[in-house]
Amino acid sequence: MNPSELIAEAEAKLAPVFEKMNEISKARTADVIDAFRRAKMTEACLYPSTGYGYDDKGREALDRVYAEVFGCEAAIVRHGIANGTHALTIGLFALLRPGDTMLSVTGSVYDTLEETIGKSGKAGRGSLRDFGIGYEEIPLTPDGTVDIPAMRERLLQNKSIRVVYAQRSRGYGERRALSVGELDEIGRAVREFEGVYFVVDNCYGEFTEAREPRADLIIGSLIKNPGGGLAKSGGYLAGTKKAVELASYRITTPGLGGEVGATLGQNRDMIQGFFMAPHTVLQAKMTSALAAYVFEAMGFEVSPRWDEERPDIIETIRLGSPEALCAFCRGIQHGSPIDSFVTPEPWDMPGYGDKVIMAAGTFVSGASIELSADGPLRPPYIAYMQGALTYESGRYGILCAAREIEQSLAAGGGK
């Protein structure tokens, strides 16, 4: 069966799956609009501020909207946060002090965070380790769940643990993403220990389920899900009032926190992007489910499968060879609206230990909510695909990727 026929077959099977996804999008959109009304979002909130940014109505309203929609006491949303790793670094430095320990309960942290904690990289660059902050990790169980009994035991043994950290998405791993229910279970166990913060890397997970996880801080990037494809940069930290206040002091200075910071014309995109986010995430989830069906039918191992729950927007395709991985990324790039004529090549990307190939023909550079794919050139050569501003464009990208892989296999680029 050729790729076009496979897509037609997939869409027929996926109709009830898509409808279930659509129900989540409808409910989350209503949550966003209700929060806009309660925050008294007006046209004036879309206007920029300069200088110190005192009394920026849009900035203040957006903070309130994020807090309400994400079920938190407070939030801080800023365009000056460069990426998800930057937002996570702000949160960790906000909560940890010399002599404290950070405990990751989802195994090793994402590649780009290793230098922040001091697990890799040169000493003296300002990592947590440089400031006398320790790091420990607990691997996931064989079935991909968090080992809560082991976490409790570690917390009893090591009284210096101040932050328990969980990564919702899979990163460059082969594990599945964690659901909101699973993350809440971790949070309940952490709250048994006084003075310990629970921090969730929420990247790629926002708006995929009926609500967000409960934690002292949930952290993410605006060029992923919550920016809705419109935010040009930025990140957020949402959670308890105390934890968010501490984070605000790392973004600006102690004492000033979230009261200052000019928005420089970025309010409109961040506000409208958040309004669009539930729908845009729906497009990305539908695209991922379609990819799962098509590439599994082509003989590749995928995760999640087409009919499984999706706590994040990432789809992994285990391609088995560098040639197939590069072919997949070529197809995604050639099916993109920007730089579709470009052929992606593996390169030494900052923050990663292996060469990485990335396909991202996006309107916002590197935006993972737009259709993109990447993967490290190491066995088993997995493509991590995410995003799609529209299902129709995501569908076309998948068609292009499937055709590129067929041509690669025909030319001898085996799995």
C-alpha positions in Angstrom: 0.0 0.0 0.0 1.5 3.4 -1.0 1.7 6.3 1.5 -1.4 8.1 0.2 -3.5 4.9 0.6 -2.1 4.4 4.0 -3.1 7.9 5.1 -6.6 7.4 3.8 -6.9 4.1 5.7 -5.5 5.7 8.9 -7.9 8.6 8.9 -10.9 6.2 8.7 -9.6 4.3 11.7 -8.6 7.4 13.6 -12.0 9.2 13.4 -13.1 8.2 17.0 -9.7 9.0 18.3 -9.8 12.4 16.8 -13.2 13.1 18.2 -12.0 12.3 21.8 -9.1 14.7 21.3 -11.5 17.3 20.1 -13.5 17.1 23.2 -10.4 18.0 25.3 -9.7 20.9 23.1 -13.3 22.2 23.4 -13.1 22.0 27.2 -9.7 23.6 27.5 -10.6 26.4 25.1 -13.6 27.2 27.4 -11.2 27.3 30.3 -9.0 29.8 28.6 -11.9 32.1 27.6 -13.3 32.0 31.1 -9.9 32.9 32.5 -9.6 35.8 30.0 -12.9 37.2 31.2 -12.0 36.9 34.9 -8.6 38.6 34.3 -10.5 41.4 32.5 -8.4 41.0 29.4 -8.9 44.1 27.2 -7.4 45.5 24.0 -5.1 47.7 26.2 -3.5 44.5 27.4 -2.2 43.9 23.9 -0.1 47.1 23.9 3.6 47.1 24.7 5.4 48.7 27.6 9.0 50.0 27.7 11.6 50.9 30.2 10.9 49.4 33.6 7.5 48.1 32.5 5.7 49.2 35.7 1.9 48.4 35.7 2.0 46.5 32.4 -1.7 45.4 32.3 -1.1 42.7 29.7 1.8 41.1 31.5 -0.2 41.1 34.8 -3.4 39.7 33.1 -1.5 36.9 31.3 0.2 35.8 34.6 -3.3 35.5 36.1 -4.7 33.7 33.1 -1.9 31.1 33.2 -2.3 30.5 36.9 -6.1 30.0 36.6 -6.0 27.8 33.5 -3.2 25.7 34.9 -4.9 25.4 38.3 -2.1 27.2 40.2 -1.9 29.9 42.8 0.4 32.1 40.7 2.4 32.2 37.4 5.0 34.2 35.8 5.2 34.4 31.9 8.0 36.3 30.2 9.1 36.6 26.6 12.8 37.0 27.7 13.0 33.3 28.7 15.0 31.8 25.9 13.8 28.2 26.0 12.5 25.4 28.2 16.0 24.7 29.6 16.3 28.4 30.6 12.9 28.3 32.3 13.8 25.1 34.2 17.2 26.6 35.2 15.4 29.6 36.6 13.1 27.3 38.7 15.9 25.1 40.0 18.1 28.0 41.1 15.1 29.7 42.6 14.3 26.7 45.0 17.7 25.2 45.7 20.4 26.5 48.0 24.0 25.4 48.7 23.9 22.1 50.6 20.6 21.1 49.1 20.1 18.2 46.7 17.9 17.8 43.6 16.4 14.4 43.1 15.2 13.4 39.6 12.6 10.6 39.8 12.3 10.1 36.0 15.9 8.9 35.5 18.4 11.1 33.8 17.5 14.7 32.9 17.1 15.9 29.3 20.4 16.4 27.6 20.4 20.2 27.6 19.9 20.3 31.4 22.9 18.2 32.3 25.3 21.2 32.3 22.9 23.2 34.4 23.0 20.6 37.2 26.7 19.9 36.7 26.3 16.3 35.5 28.4 17.2 32.5 30.4 20.1 31.3 33.3 22.0 32.8 33.3 23.2 36.4 33.2 26.9 37.1 30.4 27.8 34.6 27.8 28.4 37.3 26.1 25.0 37.5 24.2 23.8 40.5 27.2 21.7 41.4 29.4 24.8 41.4 27.2 26.2 44.1 27.4 23.1 46.3 24.0 21.7 45.2 23.9 17.9 44.8 22.1 15.8 42.3 20.7 12.3 42.5 18.4 10.3 40.2 16.1 7.3 40.5 15.5 5.3 37.3 12.0 4.5 36.1 10.7 1.0 36.7 10.8 -1.5 33.8 7.2 -0.6 32.9 8.1 3.1 32.6 6.5 4.3 35.8 8.1 6.3 38.6 9.3 4.2 41.5 7.5 6.0 44.3 8.5 3.6 47.1 12.2 4.2 46.1 11.6 7.9 46.1 10.1 7.8 49.6 13.0 5.8 50.8 15.5 8.2 49.3 13.7 11.2 50.9 13.9 9.5 54.3 17.6 8.7 53.9 18.7 12.1 52.5 17.4 15.0 54.4 19.2 17.4 52.1 16.8 16.8 49.2 14.9 20.0 48.6 13.5 19.4 45.0 12.0 16.3 43.6 12.0 16.7 39.8 9.9 14.9 37.2 10.1 15.2 33.4 6.6 14.7 31.9 7.8 14.1 28.3 10.3 11.5 27.2 13.2 13.8 26.0 15.6 11.8 23.9 14.6 8.5 25.7 12.4 5.6 24.7 10.1 5.8 27.7 6.5 6.9 27.4 5.3 10.3 28.6 3.8 10.6 32.1 0.1 11.4 32.5 -1.3 14.1 34.8 -2.6 11.4 37.1 0.8 9.8 37.4 2.4 13.2 38.1 -0.2 14.0 40.7 0.5 10.7 42.5 4.2 11.7 42.7 3.2 15.1 44.0 1.0 13.7 46.8 3.9 11.5 47.9 6.3 14.5 47.9 3.9 16.5 50.1 4.3 13.9 52.8 7.8 15.5 53.4 7.9 19.0 54.8 10.0 21.5 53.0 10.4 19.5 49.8 9.4 21.1 46.5 7.9 19.1 43.6 8.9 20.5 40.2 7.5 19.2 36.8 9.1 19.8 33.4 5.8 20.3 31.6 7.3 20.9 28.2 5.3 19.3 25.3 2.4 18.4 27.7 0.3 21.5 28.1 -3.3 21.1 26.9 -3.0 17.5 25.9 -5.2 16.4 28.8 -8.2 17.8 30.7 -5.9 19.7 33.1 -2.3 20.3 34.1 -0.4 18.5 36.9 -0.3 19.9 40.4 3.1 20.9 41.6 5.1 23.6 43.4 6.3 24.6 39.9 5.3 23.4 36.5 7.6 24.8 33.8 7.5 25.1 30.1 8.4 27.0 26.9 6.2 29.3 24.9 7.6 28.1 21.5 6.0 24.7 22.4 2.4 24.1 23.3 1.3 27.2 25.3 2.5 29.7 22.7 0.0 28.4 20.2 2.4 28.9 17.3 2.3 32.7 17.7 4.7 33.4 20.6 8.1 34.2 19.2 9.9 33.3 22.4 9.4 32.9 26.1 8.6 30.6 29.0 6.5 30.2 32.1 6.7 29.0 35.6 3.4 28.3 37.4 2.7 26.9 40.8 2.4 27.9 44.5 2.6 31.6 45.3 5.9 31.0 47.3 7.7 29.1 44.6 6.6 31.5 41.8 7.7 34.5 43.9 11.2 32.9 44.3 11.3 32.2 40.6 10.4 35.8 39.9 13.5 36.9 41.9 15.7 34.9 39.6 14.1 36.4 36.5 14.7 40.0 37.7 16.1 40.7 41.2 15.1 39.9 44.8 12.6 42.5 45.9 11.5 43.4 42.4 10.4 40.0 41.1 7.4 40.1 38.7 6.6 43.7 39.2 9.0 44.9 36.5 9.9 43.9 33.0 8.9 45.7 29.8 7.0 43.5 27.3 8.3 45.4 24.2 5.4 44.5 22.0 5.3 40.7 22.7 2.1 40.7 24.7 -0.2 40.4 21.7 1.5 37.2 20.4 1.7 35.6 23.9 -1.9 36.4 24.8 -3.3 35.4 21.4 -1.0 32.3 21.3 -2.4 31.1 24.6 -5.9 31.6 23.3 -5.0 29.5 20.3 -3.0 26.8 22.2 -5.8 24.2 23.0 -6.7 24.1 19.3 -3.1 24.1 18.1 -2.2 21.3 20.4 -5.2 19.4 19.0 -3.7 19.7 15.5 -0.4 18.4 16.8 -2.0 15.4 18.6 -4.0 14.5 15.5 -0.8 14.7 13.4 1.1 12.5 15.8 -1.6 9.9 15.9 -1.7 9.8 12.1 2.1 9.4 12.0 1.8 6.5 14.5 -0.6 4.6 12.3 1.3 5.2 9.0 4.8 4.4 10.2 3.7 1.4 12.2 2.0 0.1 9.0 5.3 0.6 7.2 7.0 -1.7 9.7 8.5 0.7 12.2 8.1 0.6 16.0 6.2 3.7 17.2 5.3 5.2 20.5 2.6 6.0 21.4 0.6 3.7 19.1 -2.2 5.4 17.2 -4.9 4.4 19.6 -3.1 5.1 22.9 -3.4 8.1 25.2 -1.2 11.1 24.5 0.1 13.0 27.6 2.4 15.0 25.3 2.6 15.8 21.6 5.7 13.8 20.8 5.6 10.7 18.5 8.7 8.5 18.3 9.5 6.4 15.2 12.3 3.8 15.7 13.9 3.9 12.3 16.8 1.6 12.9 19.5 3.2 10.7 21.1 6.7 10.2 19.9 6.6 6.6 16.3 6.1 7.5 16.4 8.8 10.3 17.9 11.3 7.9 15.4 10.4 5.2 12.5 10.9 7.7 13.8 14.4 8.6 14.3 15.3 4.9 10.7 14.5 4.3 9.5 16.6 7.2 11.6 19.5 6.1 10.5 19.2 2.4 6.9 19.3 3.6 7.3 22.4 5.7 6.2 26.0 4.7 9.6 27.6 5.4 13.0 26.4 4.0 11.3 23.4 2.3 14.1 23.4 -0.3 16.7 22.9 2.4 18.2 19.4 3.1 18.9 18.9 6.9 22.2 17.4 7.9 23.4 16.1 11.3 25.5 18.6 13.3 27.1 19.1 16.7 24.3 21.0 18.3 25.2 22.9 21.6 24.1 21.0 24.7 24.0 17.5 23.1 26.5 14.7 23.3 25.8 13.2 19.8 25.3 14.8 16.4 21.7 15.7 16.0 19.6 16.0 12.8 16.8 18.5 13.0 14.0 19.3 10.5 12.1 22.5 11.4 10.8 24.5 8.5 9.0 26.8 11.0 7.8 30.4 11.1 9.4 30.7 14.6 12.9 29.3 14.7 13.0 25.9 16.4 9.4 26.1 17.5 8.4 22.6 18.5 4.6 23.3 18.3 5.1 23.6 14.6 5.8 20.4 12.6 9.3 19.4 13.3 11.4 16.3 13.8 14.8 15.6 15.3 16.9 12.9 16.7 20.5 12.1 17.8 22.6 10.0 15.5 22.9 7.0 17.8 21.3 3.6 17.8 18.4 2.8 17.6 18.1 5.9 15.4 14.8 7.3 16.7 13.0 10.2 15.2 11.2 12.5 17.6 8.4 14.2 15.8 6.1 16.8 17.2 3.9 19.7 16.4 1.8 20.9 13.4 0.0 24.3 13.3 -2.7 22.6 11.2 -3.6 19.0 10.8 -3.6 19.5 7.0 0.0 20.6 6.9 1.0 17.9 9.4 -0.7 15.3 7.1 1.3 16.6 4.2 4.6 16.4 6.1 3.9 12.8 7.1 3.2 12.0 3.4 6.5 13.5 2.4 8.4 11.7 5.2 6.9 8.3 4.2 7.9 8.8 0.6 11.5 9.8 1.5 11.8 6.6 3.6 10.5 4.5 0.8 13.0 5.9 -1.6 15.8 5.5 1.0 14.9 1.8 1.5 14.7 1.3 -2.2 18.2 2.7 -2.5 19.6 0.4 0.2 19.2 2.5 3.3 17.9 -0.3 5.5 16.1 -0.2 8.8 
